[in-house]
Amino acid sequence: MTINLNTQIQKAFSRLEDLSQCDIPSHELTSKLLSELNSALHELQTTAVELLEQNEEMAASRQTLEEERCRYQELFDFAPDAYLVTDLEGIIIDANSAAAILFNASKSLLIGEPLAIYVRREEQLDFRTRLAKMKQGTVAQIENWELIMLSRRRTTFPVSITVGKVIASRAGTTELRWLLRNITKRKQMDEENAAQAAELVLANKELAYQKKLAYQNEVNGKLVKELIIANKELAFQNEEKEKRATELVVAKELALISVERLNEVQRLAHLGSWEMDIATGVSFWSDEFFRICGFEPNSFKPTAEIGMTIIHPDDRARTTAEIEKAINELCDYKIEKRIVRPDGSVRYVSSIGEIECDKDNKPISLQGFILDITDRKNNEVELRRIKERLQEAQEFAHLGYWELDIISKKYLWSDELFRIFGFNPQGFVPTLNDFLEIIHSKDKEIILKAIEEPLNICEFDLRIIRQDNETIWIHEKIRYEYDVSGKPVRIYGVVQDITQRKLSELKLKESEEKFKELAENLGEVIWVRQNEHLVYINPAYEKVWGRTCQSLYDNPHSFIDEIHPEDRERIVQAYLGESRTLQGLFEAQYRIIRPDGSIRWIWDRALPICDENGRMIRCVGIADDITKIKDLEEEALKNTMEKEMARLDKLSLVGAVAAGIGHEIRNPMTTVRGYLQLLGSKEEFAKYNAQFSLMIDELDRANSIITEFLSLAKDRVVELSMQSLKEIVENIFPLIQADGVLSDKYIQMELEEVPEIPLDKKEIHQLILNLVLNGSQAMSPAGIMKIKTYMDKDEIVLAVQDDGGGIAPEALGKIGTPFFTTKENGTGLGLAVCYSIVARHNAKIDIETGPTGTTFFVRFKK
């Protein structure tokens, strides 16, 4: 395309040179030259548009890449656990939102601080020792331990830490990645479980002691009876009897203390005991049983029916079935169910029961314990919710997870990984061979090498072939887990579908190669600036500017010194000024001075690329050498000016003649006309009235011609005042419209507001009437004429447009010449007068004509 465009430009210049040597009228030569120039410029503009479209595609690709990066960042920020990146000294480089919440500090405050300041003082030495070992590499690449940390508010909390040493891809430096998890709830649960176990042991001991005391009481009772019988015989045994009685009192007090301790243990463990008589339904509930069910201890006498009413309606049938099974089969039972408290709240409980039988092995009672497990259930729900959110995050990010137990050979894929590979989630139990079979043949060596030569962390891009034969790109990141001997025992990693990113990169690379190939072969200068730096300049610069491209790379502003002094300030303000006038497509024409002293005309167009705040960040431009075009324009302008001067000379000559002989001719004509009217009023000449009227009409016609002559006078006095061209047209429109109605022509106005300028109102009236009359005479009946006023850059334009048959090319160059007319009864002075009026107002007339009509443009300077 570029070679063809250069060839066309050369052919266009050849045609222009051939045309300039042809012996044809100057107006035809100018028209053909302009046509050829317009064609060449149109092709150049088409190329510029294509370059702009390619640039937009490049911007769209970069936006896609930025969106992918934002999704990675969102996945990082939404991770449920705190994640930190530090250097080997423990200085925080990056942190996610969970880390900011954990330490009660914003991310900006965390970044740049040493992690050690958030470690409790008692554990500072251990933390720094471990950090030093990680830095020196004397421990495993990934280490786990627990310690107590501090928040910004100096509150302490236990955390579990997983830390690994990695090589950062962004800078090639070694960094530490920290995964911190708040284990406060887990610690509390461990402590509560330990306390509950200890209390249960104590309760069992107390119960055993209580049974022992009861047995002792029975023994003591027998002894008391024996002492009473023996009292008559052995008086000395009274003292022993009293002692034994005292021991019985102490035993009763100890029993009461044991019951109180048992209740306290149950309260602390949220563990209630119960017993139910199977025959009567009469039940016993411990104090904690009452509290678990939401009642005050011993506020009523419990029964089996009451116990069943507090069970959640959805769990009653299942509970009843378990109890009946235990009674019928004489077995213990364990069930988890829900209870509904009087305030409407729902609690989860775990109930354990056992059957007590009589000597005939018939069940007589059911007894057991009830444990409040609501907190555990809520934790399970929360863990399930976190898992679901993690799965959703993987699905949104197209991020799959896998792990391989090297010892058991057990291989696990997440649901999203199945989808990425084109399978139904959990549709089969995957193996390593399943993965190897779908890898593109050219990329299998990457995976095999990673398995044979394990590293701590490795990542790479590769292709896989899905079940539907679609080839996609994935990015895989792998980590290894080692045993104490350093042998890998587990491999795990993440996989992300990066097909769109890869396609965008390939498309961008292809687009850049096409742009470079096109730019390198263009004859026009292509340049790209990033901020104040030159990014690219094609070799055409050396041909046009006569300087090396390297000189511009070395000093991007050196082009300023080469701009012609008369154009330099204007271009500097446009490109480098504070106003930054590059808003939208900018174009300018200016001159440069080449090293050999020659001057070249440059046509420069630039398109800025702005950020979301409207600040220009990049500018792409194209510059053409239009020196030959400028030379042709100057020559065409010179020919036009010569032609215009010749026409003005003719007008001046006619005006001078009119001014010189107008009065001498009009005076005798007035006398002749008077005598003709006088003779026509006498009876003896009545038969000659028709001839007298004809002669008077011809005299009036001659007088009209002389009046138009006088309008051409060069020294005619012009009375200028500030006038609105729009208002002048509006004032004269009724007269124009009335004349149009008589001649069956339609006159339309399309008037825009224009500034006031110095005008002679009478002459402008005559100008408008002459142009309207000229156009009206060229139109057929029912034709439409339009009168317009508007601004065109710095010019005020009056346009009169008809829908006649247009002006013949051979007549177009003679328009405005006195006595030249294409009408049967025309004098050829109407348009000549218009040109004379326009010249006196320092304006100009342009004409556009064709088979569908003619438009006269009168352009006044503002």
MIRO-872205 format. One line per 3 residues: their letters; for each residue x, y, z of C-alpha. Coordinates in pm, whole numbers. Layout:
<recs>
a> X:Y:Z | ...
</recs>
This chain:
<recs>
mti> 0:0:0 | 280:241:88 | 471:178:-235
nln> 152:230:-439 | 80:553:-250 | 428:691:-321
tqi> 389:591:-688 | 54:769:-704 | 203:1082:-551
qka> 486:1078:-810 | 232:1022:-1088 | 21:1308:-951
fsr> 325:1540:-961 | 400:1421:-1317 | 43:1495:-1422
led> 64:1837:-1260 | 386:1913:-1451 | 228:1788:-1777
lsq> -80:2001:-1716 | 129:2308:-1642 | 294:2272:-1985
cdi> -38:2232:-2174 | -163:2521:-2385 | -510:2549:-2235
psh> -698:2840:-2071 | -571:2935:-1732 | -902:2872:-1555
elt> -916:2518:-1692 | -553:2462:-1595 | -624:2582:-1239
skl> -930:2360:-1208 | -744:2051:-1322 | -445:2128:-1099
lse> -674:2164:-796 | -851:1839:-883 | -521:1650:-897
lns> -408:1807:-571 | -735:1716:-394 | -701:1354:-512
alh> -345:1324:-377 | -440:1487:-46 | -740:1256:-8
elq> -514:950:-37 | -277:1089:226 | -569:1160:462
tta> -694:803:414 | -352:671:523 | -361:898:830
vel> -706:768:928 | -581:407:900 | -289:489:1128
leq> -526:646:1380 | -748:336:1374 | -445:113:1438
nee> -349:337:1727 | -701:300:1875 | -669:-80:1850
maa> -336:-60:2033 | -500:150:2307 | -786:-103:2338
srq> -533:-389:2375 | -349:-202:2647 | -679:-138:2825
tle> -754:-514:2813 | -415:-588:2969 | -482:-328:3239
eer> -820:-490:3317 | -649:-830:3353 | -398:-676:3596
cry> -684:-521:3797 | -851:-862:3827 | -526:-1008:3966
qel> -512:-724:4217 | -875:-778:4320 | -809:-1148:4383
fdf> -506:-1046:4595 | -706:-784:4789 | -1011:-1007:4849
apd> -808:-1299:4994 | -958:-1384:5340 | -619:-1411:5513
ayl> -358:-1142:5559 | -92:-1147:5285 | 230:-943:5304
vtd> 535:-899:5082 | 860:-791:5252 | 1224:-772:5163
leg> 1479:-994:5336 | 1507:-737:5618 | 1137:-770:5693
iii> 1039:-428:5554 | 679:-440:5419 | 660:-384:5041
dan> 297:-470:4977 | -11:-578:5176 | -368:-680:5101
saa> -691:-553:5262 | -705:-845:5509 | -359:-744:5641
ail> -477:-385:5693 | -777:-515:5892 | -562:-756:6095
fna> -320:-483:6210 | -590:-211:6228 | -389:12:5990
sks> -428:135:5635 | -222:-23:5357 | -32:303:5307
lli> 79:298:5676 | 186:-66:5657 | 400:-27:5346
gep> 755:76:5437 | 735:-36:5803 | 931:-333:5946
lai> 704:-627:6026 | 893:-674:6356 | 716:-375:6517
yvr> 392:-576:6512 | 549:-868:6708 | 502:-885:7089
ree> 818:-788:7280 | 857:-1131:7444 | 878:-1295:7098
qld> 1092:-1033:6923 | 1417:-1233:6965 | 1265:-1553:6823
frt> 1112:-1358:6530 | 1437:-1183:6440 | 1632:-1512:6468
rla> 1393:-1685:6228 | 1406:-1386:5989 | 1787:-1396:5990
kmk> 1785:-1769:5913 | 1540:-1711:5624 | 1771:-1442:5491
qgt> 2082:-1663:5521 | 1899:-1963:5370 | 1972:-2192:5669
vaq> 1605:-2303:5692 | 1351:-2442:5445 | 1224:-2204:5181
ien> 876:-2220:5342 | 843:-2216:5724 | 541:-2231:5956
wel> 513:-2124:6320 | 284:-1942:6562 | 344:-1628:6765
iml> 167:-1337:6935 | 144:-1010:6735 | 24:-655:6804
srr> -219:-430:6620 | -187:-54:6585 | -402:-20:6898
rtt> -150:-243:7083 | -402:-525:7124 | -245:-871:7106
fpv> -368:-1171:6911 | -215:-1508:6816 | -142:-1579:6449
sit> -18:-1872:6247 | 254:-1771:6001 | 349:-1928:5670
vgk> 650:-1755:5513 | 838:-1834:5195 | 1132:-1684:5008
via> 1075:-1609:4636 | 1245:-1430:4351 | 1029:-1131:4252
sra> 964:-1119:3879 | 916:-743:3880 | 1268:-657:3996
gtt> 1460:-984:4010 | 1516:-940:4385 | 1456:-1194:4660
elr> 1144:-1125:4868 | 955:-1288:5154 | 586:-1371:5115
wll> 394:-1392:5447 | 53:-1555:5499 | -86:-1454:5842
rni> -400:-1609:5991 | -562:-1488:6315 | -608:-1800:6530
tkr> -765:-1628:6831 | -1090:-1826:6800 | -901:-2152:6755
kqm> -687:-2080:7063 | -996:-1993:7263 | -1167:-2313:7153
dee> -853:-2514:7244 | -844:-2351:7587 | -1217:-2402:7637
naa> -1192:-2767:7532 | -898:-2821:7771 | -1091:-2655:8053
qaa> -1397:-2863:7976 | -1191:-3181:7974 | -1030:-3085:8305
elv> -1366:-3005:8460 | -1510:-3334:8333 | -1220:-3522:8491
lan> -1279:-3331:8814 | -1652:-3402:8794 | -1584:-3772:8746
kel> -1353:-3770:9045 | -1615:-3585:9251 | -1885:-3833:9145
ayq> -1659:-4124:9239 | -1587:-3956:9569 | -1959:-3895:9621
kkl> -2037:-4263:9558 | -1760:-4356:9795 | -1908:-4123:10056
ayq> -2253:-4269:10004 | -2114:-4616:10056 | -1931:-4487:10358
nev> -2256:-4337:10487 | -2420:-4676:10459 | -2133:-4833:10647
ngk> -2146:-4556:10904 | -2517:-4618:10953 | -2451:-4978:11037
lvk> -2177:-4872:11271 | -2408:-4626:11445 | -2660:-4905:11504
eli> -2384:-5127:11637 | -2260:-4840:11858 | -2613:-4785:11999
ian> -2643:-5157:12080 | -2291:-5167:12216 | -2337:-4843:12412
kel> -2495:-5033:12698 | -2200:-5260:12717 | -1917:-5030:12624
afq> -1956:-4677:12756 | -1610:-4589:12645 | -1730:-4627:12283
nee> -1950:-4309:12315 | -1664:-4090:12222 | -1605:-4298:11905
kek> -1974:-4278:11819 | -1970:-3898:11839 | -1665:-3892:11619
rat> -1835:-4110:11362 | -2142:-3882:11369 | -1921:-3581:11300
elv> -1771:-3760:10999 | -2122:-3823:10865 | -2201:-3449:10880
vak> -1879:-3369:10699 | -1962:-3630:10432 | -2303:-3472:10370
ela> -2144:-3129:10335 | -1887:-3270:10090 | -2168:-3425:9886
lis> -2342:-3088:9859 | -2012:-2927:9758 | -1964:-3195:9489
ver> -2309:-3128:9345 | -2234:-2755:9329 | -1900:-2822:9162
lne> -2066:-3054:8911 | -2318:-2781:8823 | -2034:-2531:8779
vqr> -1843:-2770:8555 | -2155:-2823:8343 | -2210:-2446:8320
lah> -1854:-2384:8204 | -1868:-2665:7949 | -2225:-2581:7832
lgs> -2293:-2946:7916 | -2629:-3039:8066 | -2734:-3374:8213
wem> -3081:-3526:8208 | -3274:-3835:8306 | -3619:-3960:8210
dia> -3837:-4234:8355 | -3956:-4434:8056 | -4281:-4548:8218
tgv> -4400:-4212:8357 | -4214:-3958:8139 | -4104:-3776:8454
sfw> -3770:-3612:8383 | -3478:-3456:8560 | -3282:-3165:8406
sde> -2961:-3023:8546 | -2930:-2646:8591 | -2720:-2616:8274
ffr> -2981:-2817:8078 | -3238:-2553:8176 | -3000:-2272:8071
icg> -2914:-2436:7737 | -3288:-2457:7658 | -3334:-2089:7755
fep> -3508:-2137:8094 | -3423:-2041:8448 | -3295:-2344:8643
nsf> -3574:-2536:8821 | -3841:-2289:8698 | -4077:-2582:8628
kpt> -4091:-2959:8658 | -3970:-3106:8328 | -4145:-3388:8146
aei> -4085:-3584:7826 | -4362:-3386:7650 | -4203:-3053:7743
gmt> -3866:-3180:7624 | -4015:-3275:7288 | -4184:-2933:7236
iih> -3855:-2743:7255 | -3704:-2953:6973 | -3718:-2784:6632
pdd> -4026:-2913:6438 | -3803:-3035:6151 | -3594:-3249:6392
rar> -3868:-3399:6617 | -3948:-3703:6402 | -3579:-3795:6369
tta> -3523:-3752:6745 | -3827:-3964:6833 | -3708:-4240:6598
eie> -3361:-4245:6760 | -3506:-4267:7114 | -3746:-4547:7017
kai> -3462:-4736:6851 | -3249:-4702:7166 | -3533:-4832:7388
nel> -3623:-5120:7155 | -3266:-5231:7087 | -3127:-5141:7433
cdy> -2849:-4938:7277 | -2701:-4593:7327 | -2772:-4315:7084
kie> -2613:-3987:6973 | -2788:-3721:6767 | -2736:-3358:6664
kri> -3052:-3148:6653 | -3188:-2799:6690 | -3387:-2658:6981
vrp> -3602:-2346:6984 | -3571:-2125:7292 | -3866:-1928:7434
dgs> -3724:-1606:7278 | -3737:-1771:6933 | -3361:-1818:6893
vry> -3240:-2150:6753 | -2948:-2341:6906 | -2765:-2652:6786
vss> -2711:-2928:7048 | -2549:-3270:7053 | -2746:-3518:7266
ige> -2605:-3847:7405 | -2829:-4103:7578 | -2798:-4449:7732
iec> -3055:-4701:7856 | -3072:-4823:8220 | -3239:-5162:8269
dkd> -3372:-5351:8569 | -3263:-5697:8682 | -3483:-5852:8411
nkp> -3305:-5642:8147 | -3612:-5428:8084 | -3552:-5056:8015
isl> -3665:-4839:8302 | -3494:-4504:8240 | -3306:-4303:7981
qgf> -3025:-4070:8084 | -2752:-3874:7919 | -2594:-3539:7840
ild> -2671:-3247:7607 | -2391:-3021:7472 | -2446:-2676:7312
itd> -2258:-2691:6976 | -2403:-2373:6819 | -2066:-2195:6797
rkn> -1911:-2499:6629 | -2197:-2516:6378 | -2168:-2144:6303
nev> -1794:-2187:6246 | -1866:-2472:6006 | -2117:-2255:5816
elr> -1867:-1968:5803 | -1594:-2201:5675 | -1835:-2333:5413
rik> -1921:-1976:5311 | -1552:-1885:5285 | -1493:-2192:5069
erl> -1785:-2095:4841 | -1649:-1739:4809 | -1307:-1876:4724
qea> -1463:-2095:4455 | -1653:-1793:4319 | -1334:-1587:4316
qef> -1159:-1864:4123 | -1447:-1877:3875 | -1452:-1498:3827
ahl> -1074:-1486:3779 | -1065:-1805:3566 | -820:-1933:3825
gyw> -802:-2308:3894 | -619:-2491:4175 | -455:-2834:4182
eld> -235:-3041:4409 | -51:-3372:4381 | 54:-3591:4675
iis> 375:-3746:4548 | 366:-4028:4801 | 2:-4137:4760
kky> -16:-4023:4393 | -350:-3860:4478 | -427:-3579:4230
lws> -685:-3307:4299 | -840:-3045:4065 | -1072:-2760:4165
del> -1406:-2712:3984 | -1272:-2413:3790 | -971:-2614:3673
fri> -1209:-2876:3527 | -1393:-2596:3344 | -1070:-2439:3215
fgf> -964:-2776:3073 | -1308:-2827:2913 | -1446:-3094:3149
npq> -1754:-3107:3371 | -1657:-3018:3733 | -1560:-3334:3926
gfv> -1671:-3546:3629 | -1389:-3795:3694 | -1093:-3853:3923
ptl> -800:-3684:3747 | -452:-3828:3709 | -125:-3673:3603
ndf> -159:-3845:3264 | -497:-3672:3210 | -316:-3340:3235
lei> -18:-3442:3021 | -249:-3567:2743 | -416:-3228:2692
ihs> -89:-3027:2684 | 13:-2907:2340 | 290:-3126:2199
kdk> 529:-2830:2171 | 485:-2740:2539 | 502:-3083:2710
eii> 875:-3050:2763 | 811:-2751:2994 | 602:-2962:3235
lka> 828:-3266:3219 | 1128:-3049:3304 | 943:-2890:3596
iee> 863:-3239:3735 | 1215:-3376:3686 | 1396:-3066:3817
pln> 1178:-2928:4099 | 1235:-2574:4216 | 1074:-2401:4511
ice> 850:-2191:4284 | 824:-2196:3907 | 577:-2045:3664
fdl> 531:-2049:3286 | 285:-2009:2999 | 177:-2304:2788
rii> -99:-2424:2557 | -356:-2696:2615 | -604:-2860:2378
rqd> -952:-2880:2530 | -1204:-3158:2468 | -1374:-2947:2198
net> -1032:-2920:2019 | -1004:-2553:2110 | -647:-2450:2190
iwi> -614:-2208:2480 | -323:-2048:2667 | -279:-2095:3042
hek> -42:-1946:3297 | 67:-2199:3558 | 245:-2135:3887
iry> 383:-2434:4080 | 514:-2476:4433 | 679:-2775:4603
eyd> 652:-2899:4963 | 945:-3090:5113 | 988:-3324:5408
vsg> 1257:-3278:5673 | 1511:-3453:5449 | 1448:-3207:5165
kpv> 1263:-3459:4949 | 954:-3319:4766 | 635:-3479:4901
riy> 366:-3251:4759 | 323:-3032:4453 | 47:-2773:4421
gvv> -25:-2477:4201 | -272:-2247:4026 | -373:-2229:3660
qdi> -525:-1925:3490 | -681:-1900:3144 | -483:-1622:2968
tqr> -605:-1690:2614 | -751:-1342:2565 | -436:-1179:2699
kls> -217:-1389:2471 | -435:-1314:2168 | -420:-944:2254
elk> -41:-962:2285 | -11:-1142:1951 | -250:-896:1788
lke> -61:-604:1937 | 270:-746:1819 | 129:-805:1470
see> -16:-454:1465 | 317:-306:1576 | 501:-500:1304
kfk> 253:-382:1038 | 279:-25:1162 | 658:-41:1158
ela> 663:-193:807 | 421:72:683 | 600:358:857
enl> 946:249:742 | 837:261:375 | 625:575:379
gev> 751:887:212 | 580:1091:483 | 746:1148:819
iwv> 577:949:1100 | 660:1039:1459 | 543:937:1806
rqn> 610:1125:2130 | 555:991:2484 | 526:1286:2722
ehl> 834:1490:2624 | 1032:1199:2480 | 1055:1089:2118
vyi> 945:726:2091 | 968:674:1714 | 1062:858:1393
npa> 1069:685:1053 | 1354:715:797 | 1158:966:585
yek> 1273:1230:837 | 1626:1212:701 | 1503:1264:343
vwg> 1275:1559:425 | 1471:1736:698 | 1817:1644:573
rtc> 1922:1535:922 | 1970:1192:1083 | 1698:1028:1290
qsl> 1954:968:1565 | 2007:1342:1603 | 1637:1379:1687
ydn> 1648:1085:1930 | 1947:1247:2103 | 1769:1583:2126
phs> 1390:1556:2070 | 1356:1937:2067 | 1620:1995:1801
fid> 1346:2023:1536 | 1264:2366:1685 | 1595:2511:1564
eih> 1517:2398:1209 | 1176:2579:1189 | 1178:2904:990
ped> 1209:3203:1229 | 877:3349:1106 | 691:3025:1194
rer> 884:2912:1501 | 689:3084:1780 | 353:2965:1645
ivq> 462:2601:1625 | 644:2605:1961 | 329:2731:2134
ayl> 120:2463:1967 | 351:2172:2057 | 533:2278:2372
ges> 344:2577:2514 | 166:2576:2848 | -175:2596:2679
rtl> -118:2258:2508 | -337:2345:2214 | -327:1986:2085
qgl> -694:1919:2153 | -825:1672:1896 | -665:1650:1552
fea> -419:1938:1507 | -265:2044:1178 | -27:2322:1086
qyr> 183:2427:789 | 525:2576:844 | 865:2611:683
iir> 1193:2448:779 | 1550:2539:683 | 1757:2236:584
pdg> 2132:2214:657 | 2203:2308:291 | 2005:2632:337
sir> 1707:2523:123 | 1357:2595:253 | 1088:2327:260
wiw> 720:2362:338 | 589:2103:591 | 227:2002:650
dra> 217:1851:1002 | -84:1675:1158 | -86:1546:1514
lpi> -337:1348:1721 | -296:1360:2101 | -377:1060:2322
cde> -500:1170:2665 | -558:996:2999 | -890:992:3186
ngr> -814:1339:3326 | -767:1487:2980 | -388:1519:3020
mir> -194:1448:2701 | 33:1146:2752 | 120:1059:2393
cvg> 110:1231:2054 | 118:1066:1711 | 181:1271:1399
iad> 250:1267:1026 | 444:1534:838 | 449:1582:458
dit> 685:1780:237 | 439:2004:47 | 697:2236:-106
kik> 595:2150:-464 | 228:2195:-377 | 302:2535:-225
dle> 494:2633:-539 | 197:2531:-754 | -41:2719:-524
eea> 169:3034:-548 | 179:3007:-925 | -196:2945:-944
lkn> -256:3239:-710 | -31:3456:-925 | -227:3362:-1239
tme> -556:3428:-1060 | -434:3766:-939 | -320:3859:-1289
kem> -658:3760:-1426 | -836:3957:-1154 | -615:4261:-1218
arl> -701:4244:-1589 | -1071:4227:-1509 | -1040:4518:-1264
dkl> -854:4716:-1527 | -1147:4663:-1762 | -1390:4775:-1494
slv> -1178:5078:-1420 | -1171:5165:-1791 | -1547:5128:-1823
gav> -1596:5326:-1501 | -1369:5600:-1626 | -1557:5618:-1957
aag> -1890:5620:-1774 | -1776:5896:-1541 | -1636:6098:-1834
igh> -1928:6085:-2076 | -2225:6004:-1855 | -2342:6362:-1799
eir> -2269:6474:-2159 | -2493:6197:-2295 | -2772:6213:-2036
npm> -2838:6590:-2081 | -2918:6571:-2457 | -3119:6255:-2395
ttv> -3329:6435:-2133 | -3399:6719:-2382 | -3499:6476:-2660
rgy> -3723:6284:-2419 | -3894:6609:-2314 | -3966:6712:-2676
lql> -4102:6367:-2755 | -4342:6390:-2462 | -4445:6740:-2569
lgs> -4509:6633:-2931 | -4703:6330:-2810 | -4941:6556:-2621
kee> -5046:6749:-2941 | -5344:6631:-3145 | -5178:6667:-3479
fak> -4914:6414:-3375 | -5155:6173:-3201 | -5114:5920:-3479
yna> -4738:5897:-3390 | -4794:5823:-3014 | -4690:5459:-3052
qfs> -4362:5560:-3215 | -4310:5833:-2952 | -4362:5574:-2666
lmi> -4114:5333:-2827 | -3854:5610:-2863 | -3909:5720:-2497
del> -3866:5355:-2378 | -3539:5322:-2568 | -3418:5650:-2420
dra> -3506:5522:-2071 | -3319:5198:-2146 | -3016:5395:-2259
nsi> -3040:5605:-1941 | -3050:5285:-1734 | -2736:5161:-1904
ite> -2563:5490:-1833 | -2674:5468:-1467 | -2512:5123:-1445
fls> -2206:5270:-1614 | -2186:5530:-1342 | -2202:5248:-1081
lak> -1871:5125:-1224 | -1699:5455:-1163 | -1375:5403:-976
drv> -1408:5725:-778 | -1766:5662:-668 | -1821:5782:-309
vel> -1900:5494:-70 | -2088:5577:252 | -1977:5309:498
smq> -2135:5244:839 | -2148:4946:1075 | -2417:4722:936
slk> -2538:4362:982 | -2545:4174:654 | -2821:3950:796
eiv> -3043:4252:879 | -2990:4404:533 | -3110:4079:371
eni> -3411:4062:606 | -3509:4424:520 | -3494:4372:144
fpl> -3650:4021:149 | -4016:4134:104 | -3921:4310:-223
iqa> -3727:4002:-341 | -4013:3770:-241 | -4273:3982:-423
dgv> -4066:3976:-741 | -4029:3598:-703 | -4405:3551:-675
lsd> -4458:3747:-999 | -4205:3529:-1183 | -4326:3201:-1017
kyi> -3999:3152:-826 | -3959:3054:-458 | -3710:3244:-241
qme> -3585:3089:87 | -3367:3248:357 | -3115:3060:574
lee> -2962:3341:775 | -2719:3295:1065 | -2608:3570:1300
vpe> -2294:3747:1176 | -2091:4037:1320 | -2147:4393:1202
ipl> -1894:4530:949 | -1857:4860:755 | -2103:4848:460
dkk> -2272:5088:218 | -2636:4984:264 | -2754:5113:-76
eih> -2476:4936:-262 | -2535:4609:-73 | -2905:4639:-167
qli> -2806:4670:-531 | -2557:4381:-496 | -2824:4149:-351
lnl> -3089:4252:-606 | -2848:4203:-898 | -2740:3856:-777
vln> -3099:3747:-708 | -3219:3878:-1046 | -2928:3708:-1223
gsq> -3008:3374:-1052 | -3382:3409:-1102 | -3340:3459:-1477
ams> -3139:3133:-1493 | -3415:2931:-1319 | -3724:2762:-1456
pag> -4074:2834:-1316 | -4132:2683:-966 | -3757:2690:-906
imk> -3612:2749:-561 | -3349:3009:-471 | -3170:3024:-134
ikt> -3011:3330:26 | -2768:3252:311 | -2548:3438:557
ymd> -2294:3260:780 | -1938:3268:915 | -1659:3072:743
kde> -1354:3094:969 | -1276:3470:976 | -1497:3563:679
ivl> -1861:3675:663 | -2029:3506:368 | -2334:3608:160
avq> -2440:3313:-61 | -2705:3327:-339 | -2787:2978:-471
ddg> -3013:2898:-769 | -3119:2563:-916 | -3073:2658:-1280
ggi> -2869:2476:-1541 | -2535:2620:-1433 | -2278:2834:-1620
ape> -2095:2696:-1921 | -1719:2649:-1863 | -1631:2878:-2156
alg> -1843:3157:-2004 | -1726:3114:-1645 | -1398:3297:-1701
kig> -1575:3600:-1854 | -1822:3651:-1568 | -1811:4013:-1446
tpf> -1672:4150:-1774 | -1874:4458:-1892 | -2111:4394:-2186
ftt> -2060:4014:-2166 | -2399:3845:-2128 | -2564:3513:-2209
ken> -2918:3663:-2203 | -3102:3790:-2510 | -3191:4131:-2358
gtg> -2902:4158:-2112 | -2653:4443:-2107 | -2369:4251:-1939
lgl> -2341:4517:-1670 | -2533:4355:-1377 | -2251:4126:-1259
avc> -1991:4385:-1356 | -2162:4624:-1113 | -2160:4347:-847
ysi> -1785:4296:-890 | -1733:4674:-868 | -1935:4698:-543
var> -1751:4399:-394 | -1413:4554:-484 | -1509:4880:-313
hna> -1588:4679:5 | -1252:4498:-9 | -1437:4166:-54
kid> -1426:3892:-318 | -1666:3672:-518 | -1633:3291:-557
iet> -1854:3087:-789 | -1955:2720:-771 | -2153:2595:-1069
gpt> -2277:2268:-1209 | -2575:2104:-1383 | -2787:2140:-1066
gtt> -2734:2513:-1019 | -2494:2798:-940 | -2395:2960:-611
ffv> -2234:3306:-583 | -2031:3348:-260 | -1950:3707:-155
rfk> -1681:3690:116 | -1633:3998:339 | -1338:4030:575
k> -1432:4050:940
</recs>
